[in-house]
Amino acid sequence: MMHGRQATLPFDQQKEIISLTQDPEHGEKIRIYLEKLVNEARNNIIKNQQQFKTRYDLNRQNLSLKLNDLVLIKTRNIRNKFDIRYEGPFKIIK
């Protein structure tokens, strides 16, 4: 006895205080809820992608190149900030 009560230990049999009723449609409700969440997330992603595209397209210039134009080609492997970033000019032949 402890403080006038019988001590309950973790391995003692517990009385049923709470009884949970099982809903037979619970699994279906969860599936429908998760489908709603997935659809909402997908719609948010699509909406954000469209917003990013419109913002990007505001400052985008369409490039129109013709034969015999001179162009610079950007180098891919930049190792140092003093390395050249563009090579050329090259003439467009096709």
C-alpha positions in Angstrom: 0.0 0.0 0.0 1.1 3.5 -0.8 -0.6 6.6 0.6 -3.6 4.5 1.6 -4.1 3.0 -1.9 -3.0 -0.1 -3.7 -0.2 0.6 -6.1 -0.8 -0.1 -9.7 2.1 -1.4 -11.6 2.5 -1.3 -15.4 2.1 -5.0 -15.8 -1.1 -5.2 -13.7 -4.4 -5.8 -15.5 -6.0 -2.4 -16.2 -9.8 -1.9 -16.0 -11.6 -0.9 -19.1 -12.4 2.8 -18.6 -12.6 3.8 -22.2 -14.4 1.8 -24.7 -13.9 2.7 -28.4 -16.5 1.9 -30.9 -15.3 0.9 -34.3 -16.8 2.7 -37.3 -17.0 0.3 -40.2 -16.6 3.1 -42.7 -13.6 4.6 -40.9 -11.1 3.3 -43.5 -13.2 4.7 -46.4 -13.4 8.1 -44.7 -9.6 8.2 -44.2 -9.1 7.3 -47.9 -11.4 10.0 -49.1 -9.8 12.5 -46.7 -6.3 11.6 -48.0 -7.5 11.9 -51.6 -8.8 15.4 -50.9 -5.4 16.3 -49.4 -3.5 14.9 -52.4 -5.7 16.7 -54.9 -5.4 20.0 -52.9 -1.6 19.7 -52.8 -1.5 18.9 -56.5 -3.7 21.9 -57.4 -1.5 24.2 -55.2 1.7 23.0 -57.0 0.1 23.6 -60.4 -1.1 27.1 -59.4 2.4 28.0 -58.0 4.1 26.7 -61.1 1.9 28.9 -63.3 2.7 31.9 -61.1 6.4 31.2 -61.4 6.1 30.9 -65.2 4.3 34.2 -65.6 6.9 36.0 -63.4 9.7 34.4 -65.4 8.1 35.2 -68.7 7.8 38.9 -67.9 11.6 39.4 -68.3 12.2 36.7 -70.9 13.2 37.9 -74.4 12.6 35.6 -77.4 15.8 35.0 -79.2 15.6 35.3 -83.0 18.8 34.3 -84.7 19.5 34.4 -88.5 22.2 33.1 -90.7 25.5 34.9 -90.5 24.8 36.3 -87.1 27.6 36.4 -84.6 27.0 34.7 -81.2 28.8 34.0 -78.0 28.7 30.5 -76.4 28.7 30.2 -72.7 31.3 27.8 -71.3 30.0 25.1 -69.0 33.0 24.4 -66.6 33.8 27.6 -64.7 36.5 26.9 -62.1 37.6 30.4 -61.2 35.9 33.8 -61.3 38.6 35.0 -63.6 38.1 32.3 -66.2 36.4 33.1 -69.4 32.6 32.7 -69.4 31.9 33.0 -73.1 33.7 31.8 -76.1 33.4 33.2 -79.6 32.1 35.1 -81.5 31.0 32.3 -83.8 29.0 32.7 -87.0 25.8 30.8 -87.5 26.0 28.7 -90.7 22.8 26.6 -90.3 
